[in-house]
C-alpha cells in the first residue's frame, strides 16, 4: 500500500464523519463509499477499524452491519 493511499483514506474518513448527521452511520455503506472514492486496497476489516476508531473519537454513532 502506498503511503498516500493511507493518507487519502484517513482524510476521506475524516470528511465523511465530519459531514455525517442524523441516523447512525452504516459501516457497510461507508466502506463501499470510501472504496469507490479512494480506490483503496485495504481490507474491509481495516477500513471498518479506522472508521470505528475515528467515529468514537468524534462522537459519530455507527451501525456495524458489515457481513463477516
Residue frames as a rotation matrix with the C-alpha (Angstrom) as fourth column:
UNK 1
0.588 0.809 0.000 0.00
0.809 -0.588 0.000 0.00
0.000 0.000 -1.000 0.00
UNK 2
-0.233 -0.640 0.732 1.35
0.596 -0.689 -0.412 3.40
0.768 0.340 0.542 -0.94
UNK 3
-0.728 -0.109 -0.677 1.69
0.661 -0.372 -0.651 5.95
-0.181 -0.922 0.343 1.88
UNK 4
-0.908 0.404 -0.108 -0.52
-0.418 -0.889 0.186 8.48
-0.021 0.214 0.977 0.09
UNK 5
-0.364 0.807 -0.464 -3.28
-0.013 0.494 0.869 5.85
0.931 0.323 -0.169 -0.20
UNK 6
-0.300 0.191 -0.934 -3.38
0.910 0.352 -0.220 5.56
0.287 -0.916 -0.280 3.60
UNK 7
-0.862 -0.054 -0.503 -3.46
0.250 -0.910 -0.330 9.35
-0.440 -0.411 0.799 3.99
UNK 8
-0.792 0.596 -0.133 -6.15
-0.426 -0.382 0.820 9.66
0.439 0.706 0.556 1.33
UNK 9
-0.212 0.719 -0.662 -8.30
0.439 0.675 0.593 7.07
0.873 -0.165 -0.459 3.10
UNK 10
-0.440 -0.006 -0.898 -7.83
0.891 -0.127 -0.436 8.69
-0.111 -0.992 0.061 6.52
UNK 11
-0.950 0.086 -0.299 -8.67
-0.108 -0.992 0.059 12.12
-0.291 0.088 0.953 5.10
UNK 12
-0.596 0.767 -0.237 -11.74
-0.282 0.076 0.956 10.71
0.752 0.637 0.171 3.36
UNK 13
-0.211 0.496 -0.843 -12.92
0.807 0.575 0.136 9.08
0.552 -0.651 -0.521 6.61
UNK 14
-0.713 -0.110 -0.693 -12.48
0.562 -0.681 -0.470 12.41
-0.420 -0.724 0.548 8.43
UNK 15
-0.906 0.385 -0.176 -14.51
-0.418 -0.744 0.521 14.21
0.070 0.545 0.835 5.77
UNK 16
-0.405 0.777 -0.482 -17.24
0.128 0.570 0.811 11.55
0.905 0.267 -0.331 5.83
UNK 17
-0.232 0.285 -0.930 -17.58
0.948 0.280 -0.150 11.68
0.217 -0.917 -0.335 9.60
UNK 18
-0.844 -0.167 -0.509 -17.41
0.325 -0.915 -0.239 15.48
-0.426 -0.367 0.827 9.65
UNK 19
-0.806 0.552 -0.214 -20.28
-0.545 -0.552 0.631 15.78
0.230 0.625 0.746 7.20
UNK 20
-0.556 0.603 -0.573 -22.45
0.377 0.796 0.473 13.00
0.741 0.047 -0.670 8.67
UNK 21
-0.815 0.390 0.428 -25.51
-0.577 -0.488 -0.655 13.92
-0.046 -0.781 0.623 10.66
UNK 22
0.124 0.975 -0.183 -28.69
-0.937 0.176 0.301 12.19
0.326 0.135 0.936 11.69
UNK 23
0.935 0.355 -0.009 -29.02
-0.340 0.903 0.263 8.43
0.101 -0.243 0.965 11.81
UNK 24
0.357 -0.834 0.421 -26.09
-0.240 0.354 0.904 6.20
-0.903 -0.424 -0.074 12.80
UNK 25
0.077 -0.471 -0.879 -23.56
-0.987 -0.163 0.001 5.67
-0.144 0.867 -0.477 10.02
UNK 26
0.949 0.235 0.209 -23.74
-0.184 0.954 -0.236 2.30
-0.255 0.186 0.949 8.27
UNK 27
0.046 -0.984 0.174 -20.28
-0.358 0.147 0.922 0.70
-0.933 -0.104 -0.346 8.25
UNK 28
-0.033 0.003 0.999 -21.20
0.698 0.715 0.021 -1.29
-0.715 0.699 -0.026 5.13
UNK 29
0.816 0.406 0.411 -22.28
0.577 -0.563 -0.592 1.81
-0.009 0.720 -0.694 3.19
UNK 30
0.781 -0.573 -0.247 -19.29
-0.439 -0.786 0.436 3.81
-0.444 -0.232 -0.865 4.44
UNK 31
-0.095 -0.839 0.536 -16.82
0.026 0.536 0.844 1.12
-0.995 0.094 -0.030 3.34
UNK 32
0.189 0.238 0.953 -18.38
0.907 0.330 -0.262 0.94
-0.377 0.913 -0.153 -0.12
UNK 33
0.976 0.200 0.088 -18.33
0.218 -0.914 -0.341 4.73
0.012 0.352 -0.936 -0.49
UNK 34
0.530 -0.842 -0.104 -14.73
-0.517 -0.418 0.747 5.00
-0.673 -0.342 -0.656 0.70
UNK 35
-0.120 -0.553 0.824 -13.59
0.393 0.736 0.551 2.17
-0.911 0.391 0.129 -1.56
UNK 36
0.506 0.386 0.771 -15.26
0.858 -0.136 -0.496 3.85
-0.087 0.913 -0.400 -4.57
UNK 37
0.999 -0.043 -0.031 -13.85
-0.044 -0.999 -0.015 7.26
-0.031 0.016 -0.999 -3.68
UNK 38
0.455 -0.888 0.074 -10.28
-0.713 -0.313 0.627 6.27
-0.533 -0.338 -0.776 -2.80
UNK 39
0.613 -0.202 -0.763 -9.70
-0.537 0.602 -0.591 3.02
0.579 0.772 0.261 -4.68
UNK 40
-0.048 -0.671 0.740 -8.05
-0.993 0.113 0.038 1.61
-0.109 -0.733 -0.671 -1.56
UNK 41
0.000 -0.051 -0.999 -6.94
-0.378 0.924 -0.048 -2.00
0.926 0.378 -0.019 -1.48
UNK 42
-0.804 -0.252 0.539 -7.14
-0.581 0.141 -0.802 -2.21
0.127 -0.957 -0.260 2.32
UNK 43
-0.772 0.515 -0.372 -9.37
0.479 0.857 0.192 -4.95
0.418 -0.030 -0.908 3.69
UNK 44
0.132 0.919 0.371 -12.92
0.082 -0.383 0.920 -4.25
0.988 -0.091 -0.126 4.83
UNK 45
0.585 0.053 -0.809 -11.83
0.769 0.278 0.575 -5.09
0.256 -0.959 0.122 8.39
UNK 46
-0.498 -0.834 -0.236 -9.03
0.864 -0.501 -0.056 -2.48
-0.072 -0.232 0.970 8.26
UNK 47
-0.663 0.324 0.674 -11.37
0.105 -0.852 0.513 0.18
0.741 0.411 0.531 6.90
UNK 48
0.441 0.874 -0.205 -14.01
0.294 0.075 0.953 -0.71
0.848 -0.481 -0.224 9.49
UNK 49
0.212 -0.456 -0.864 -11.41
0.977 0.105 0.185 -0.37
0.006 -0.884 0.468 12.25
UNK 50
-0.817 -0.542 0.195 -10.36
0.558 -0.829 0.032 3.05
0.144 0.135 0.980 11.01
UNK 51
-0.293 0.805 0.516 -13.96
-0.026 -0.546 0.838 4.26
0.956 0.232 0.181 10.76
UNK 52
0.540 0.545 -0.642 -14.83
0.558 0.339 0.757 2.87
0.630 -0.767 -0.122 14.19
UNK 53
-0.170 -0.723 -0.669 -11.80
0.982 -0.185 -0.050 4.46
-0.087 -0.665 0.741 15.86
UNK 54
-0.922 -0.214 0.321 -12.36
0.286 -0.939 0.193 7.87
0.260 0.270 0.927 14.27
UNK 55
-0.083 0.973 0.216 -16.14
0.079 -0.209 0.975 7.78
0.993 0.098 -0.059 14.81
UNK 56
0.424 0.188 -0.886 -15.65
0.843 0.275 0.462 7.07
0.331 -0.943 -0.041 18.51
UNK 57
-0.533 -0.749 -0.394 -13.21
0.833 -0.546 -0.090 9.96
-0.148 -0.377 0.914 18.80
UNK 58
-0.972 0.155 0.177 -15.64
-0.091 -0.941 0.327 12.45
0.217 0.301 0.928 17.26
UNK 59
-0.695 0.703 0.154 -18.88
-0.195 0.021 -0.980 11.04
-0.692 -0.711 0.123 18.68
UNK 60
-0.303 0.592 -0.747 -20.50
-0.940 -0.054 0.338 9.78
0.159 0.804 0.572 15.47
UNK 61
0.056 0.380 0.923 -22.76
-0.536 0.792 -0.293 6.77
-0.842 -0.479 0.248 16.08
UNK 62
-0.557 -0.291 -0.778 -22.24
-0.821 0.338 0.461 3.78
0.129 0.895 -0.427 13.78
UNK 63
0.640 0.675 0.367 -24.08
-0.655 0.729 -0.198 0.60
-0.402 -0.113 0.909 12.85
UNK 64
-0.523 -0.841 0.140 -21.83
-0.678 0.510 0.529 -2.45
-0.517 0.181 -0.837 12.49
UNK 65
0.508 0.847 0.157 -23.72
-0.477 0.428 -0.768 -4.02
-0.717 0.316 0.621 9.60
UNK 66
-0.045 -0.617 -0.786 -20.80
-0.987 0.150 -0.061 -5.46
0.155 0.773 -0.615 7.62
UNK 67
0.939 0.332 -0.087 -21.07
-0.326 0.943 0.069 -9.18
0.105 -0.037 0.994 6.87
UNK 68
0.121 -0.933 0.338 -18.11
-0.878 0.059 0.476 -11.13
-0.464 -0.355 -0.812 8.18
